[in-house]
Amino acid sequence: MPTLLLIRHGETDWNRSGRVMGDQPIPLNYTGEQQARACADMLAQTPIAGIFTSPVLRAVQTADILSQAQATRPQHLAGLREIGVGDWINRYWQDFAEETAKRNWYTQPDQARPIGGETLREVQKRAVTAVEQVLQTAHEATYLLVSHGDVIRALLAHYLRLNLTALRHARIDHAGVSGLKLADDIAHLLFLNHRPGVGRLA
């Protein structure tokens, strides 16, 4: 039964300012680097069999920092990339709060679509496909998946058999770790959004 540790990337300046990045190569800021290092320290004594990351820069940088205390190097997994935000890119969230797709972002996350972007249902489909490919060769070990908040919510909803709306409100902080233990036909939630400095992982 493999264990999946789903980790959100560290903070960027665009996160802090509320600007929409999409999949642009925006780097971690100083705080984001420190968050990733603290997460790496927390996981240093946990043997990791594989590290898979979104190919988006902020996730890649986080995965690289996490891998420094491990014996495995990160592999890019396209299905873990950031949700396609379409014409929202480069805008500030507060500036389009009244647009229909934005209003439905929390209440109808499987249907709300930015113009030129993805729905969360579409994100879930391609993210699950990517993870299932990893699991085909996985064994009873622990794997790190470094991705983005909405992608992590979509994966949690799938494996816990919950609807997307229920998980849309789950808080996924920068460098927060959520753990799943997978069996043949069920997944167990080990913890949600665990962060360095808030207790220790079992």
C-alpha positions as CSV (number, residue, x, y, z in Angstrom):
1,M,0.0,0.0,0.0
2,P,1.8,3.1,-1.2
3,T,1.6,6.4,0.7
4,L,1.3,9.6,-1.2
5,L,2.4,12.9,0.3
6,L,0.8,15.8,-1.6
7,I,2.8,19.0,-1.2
8,R,2.0,22.5,-2.4
9,H,4.8,24.6,-3.7
10,G,6.3,27.4,-1.6
11,E,5.2,31.0,-1.7
12,T,6.0,33.4,-4.6
13,D,5.7,37.2,-4.7
14,W,2.6,36.8,-6.9
15,N,0.9,34.6,-4.3
16,R,1.5,37.3,-1.8
17,S,0.1,40.1,-4.0
18,G,-2.9,38.1,-5.2
19,R,-1.9,38.0,-8.8
20,V,-2.8,35.1,-11.1
21,M,0.3,33.2,-12.2
22,G,-1.1,30.2,-14.1
23,D,1.8,28.2,-15.4
24,Q,4.2,31.1,-15.9
25,P,7.8,30.6,-14.5
26,I,7.4,32.7,-11.4
27,P,10.1,31.7,-8.9
28,L,9.8,31.1,-5.2
29,N,10.5,34.2,-3.0
30,Y,12.6,34.0,0.1
31,T,9.7,32.9,2.3
32,G,8.8,30.2,-0.2
33,E,12.4,28.9,-0.2
34,Q,12.4,28.8,3.6
35,Q,9.0,27.0,3.6
36,A,10.4,24.4,1.3
37,R,13.5,23.9,3.4
38,A,11.4,23.5,6.6
39,C,9.3,20.9,4.8
40,A,12.5,19.1,3.7
41,D,13.8,19.1,7.2
42,M,10.5,17.7,8.5
43,L,10.6,14.9,5.9
44,A,14.4,14.2,6.2
45,Q,13.9,11.0,8.2
46,T,11.1,9.7,6.0
47,P,12.5,7.4,3.3
48,I,11.1,8.6,0.0
49,A,10.9,6.2,-3.0
50,G,10.1,8.8,-5.6
51,I,9.5,12.5,-6.1
52,F,7.2,13.7,-8.8
53,T,6.5,17.4,-9.5
54,S,4.5,19.7,-11.6
55,P,6.8,21.1,-14.4
56,V,5.9,24.7,-13.3
57,L,8.9,26.5,-12.0
58,R,7.7,27.2,-8.4
59,A,6.9,23.5,-8.0
60,V,10.1,22.4,-9.5
61,Q,12.1,24.6,-7.2
62,T,10.2,23.2,-4.2
63,A,10.8,19.6,-5.3
64,D,14.5,20.3,-5.8
65,I,14.8,21.6,-2.2
66,L,12.8,18.6,-0.9
67,S,15.0,16.2,-2.8
68,Q,18.3,17.5,-1.2
69,A,17.7,15.3,1.9
70,Q,16.6,12.3,-0.1
71,A,18.3,9.7,-2.3
72,T,16.0,10.3,-5.3
73,R,15.7,13.2,-7.8
74,P,12.5,14.8,-8.9
75,Q,10.7,13.7,-12.1
76,H,8.4,16.1,-13.9
77,L,4.8,14.9,-14.3
78,A,2.8,17.1,-16.7
79,G,-0.5,16.0,-15.2
80,L,0.4,17.8,-12.0
81,R,0.7,21.2,-13.6
82,E,-1.2,24.2,-12.4
83,I,-4.9,24.6,-13.5
84,G,-5.3,26.4,-16.8
85,V,-6.5,29.9,-15.9
86,G,-7.1,31.2,-19.4
87,D,-7.6,34.9,-19.6
88,W,-7.3,35.4,-15.9
89,I,-3.5,35.2,-16.2
90,N,-1.6,38.2,-15.0
91,R,-4.7,39.8,-13.4
92,Y,-5.4,40.3,-9.7
93,W,-8.0,38.1,-8.1
94,Q,-9.8,41.0,-6.6
95,D,-10.3,42.7,-9.9
96,F,-12.6,40.2,-11.4
97,A,-14.5,38.9,-8.4
98,E,-17.8,39.5,-10.0
99,E,-17.2,37.5,-13.2
100,T,-19.5,34.5,-13.5
101,A,-16.7,31.9,-13.6
102,K,-15.0,33.5,-10.6
103,R,-18.3,33.6,-8.6
104,N,-18.8,29.9,-9.4
105,W,-15.2,28.9,-8.6
106,Y,-16.2,27.7,-5.1
107,T,-19.8,26.7,-5.6
108,Q,-19.5,24.9,-9.0
109,P,-15.8,24.0,-9.2
110,D,-16.5,21.2,-11.6
111,Q,-18.2,23.5,-14.1
112,A,-16.7,27.0,-13.6
113,R,-14.2,27.7,-16.5
114,P,-12.2,30.8,-17.2
115,I,-12.3,31.7,-20.8
116,G,-9.5,29.6,-22.4
117,G,-8.9,27.7,-19.2
118,E,-9.8,24.5,-17.5
119,T,-12.5,23.3,-15.1
120,L,-11.5,21.6,-11.9
121,R,-13.1,18.4,-13.2
122,E,-10.7,18.5,-16.2
123,V,-7.8,19.1,-13.9
124,Q,-8.8,16.2,-11.7
125,K,-9.0,13.8,-14.7
126,R,-5.5,14.6,-16.0
127,A,-4.0,14.7,-12.5
128,V,-5.5,11.3,-11.5
129,T,-4.3,9.8,-14.8
130,A,-0.8,11.0,-14.1
131,V,-0.8,9.6,-10.5
132,E,-2.3,6.3,-11.6
133,Q,0.6,5.9,-14.1
134,V,3.0,6.3,-11.1
135,L,1.1,3.8,-9.1
136,Q,1.4,1.1,-11.8
137,T,5.0,0.6,-10.7
138,A,4.7,1.8,-7.1
139,H,5.2,-0.6,-4.1
140,E,4.7,-0.2,-0.4
141,A,6.6,3.0,0.0
142,T,6.2,6.7,0.3
143,Y,6.1,9.1,-2.7
144,L,6.1,12.9,-2.8
145,L,3.9,14.7,-5.3
146,V,4.6,18.4,-5.5
147,S,1.9,20.4,-7.1
148,H,-0.6,23.3,-6.7
149,G,-3.5,23.9,-4.3
150,D,-6.4,23.2,-6.7
151,V,-4.6,20.1,-8.2
152,I,-4.1,18.7,-4.7
153,R,-7.7,19.4,-3.8
154,A,-8.8,17.6,-6.9
155,L,-6.7,14.6,-6.1
156,L,-7.9,14.4,-2.5
157,A,-11.5,14.5,-3.7
158,H,-10.9,11.6,-6.1
159,Y,-9.1,9.3,-3.8
160,L,-11.4,10.0,-0.8
161,R,-14.5,9.7,-3.0
162,L,-15.7,13.2,-2.1
163,N,-17.3,15.7,-4.4
164,L,-15.1,18.6,-5.7
165,T,-17.3,21.2,-4.0
166,A,-16.6,19.7,-0.5
167,L,-12.8,19.7,-1.0
168,R,-12.8,23.1,-2.7
169,H,-12.9,24.8,0.7
170,A,-10.0,22.7,2.1
171,R,-7.1,24.9,3.1
172,I,-3.9,23.9,1.3
173,D,-1.1,26.2,2.5
174,H,2.3,26.7,0.9
175,A,4.5,23.7,1.7
176,G,1.6,22.1,3.4
177,V,1.6,18.3,3.3
178,S,-1.5,16.1,2.9
179,G,-1.0,12.3,3.3
180,L,-3.0,9.4,1.7
181,K,-2.5,5.7,2.4
182,L,-3.8,3.8,-0.7
183,A,-5.2,0.3,-0.6
184,D,-6.7,-1.7,-3.5
185,D,-10.1,-0.1,-3.3
186,I,-9.9,2.7,-0.7
187,A,-7.7,5.6,0.4
188,H,-7.2,6.6,4.0
189,L,-6.5,10.3,4.8
190,L,-3.6,10.4,7.2
191,F,-3.4,14.1,7.6
192,L,-4.5,17.3,5.8
193,N,-2.3,20.4,5.2
194,H,0.3,19.5,7.8
195,R,2.9,22.2,8.0
196,P,6.4,22.3,9.5
197,G,6.4,23.4,13.1
198,V,2.8,22.1,13.7
199,G,3.7,18.8,15.6
200,R,5.6,16.0,13.8
201,L,4.6,13.5,11.3
202,A,4.1,10.0,12.6
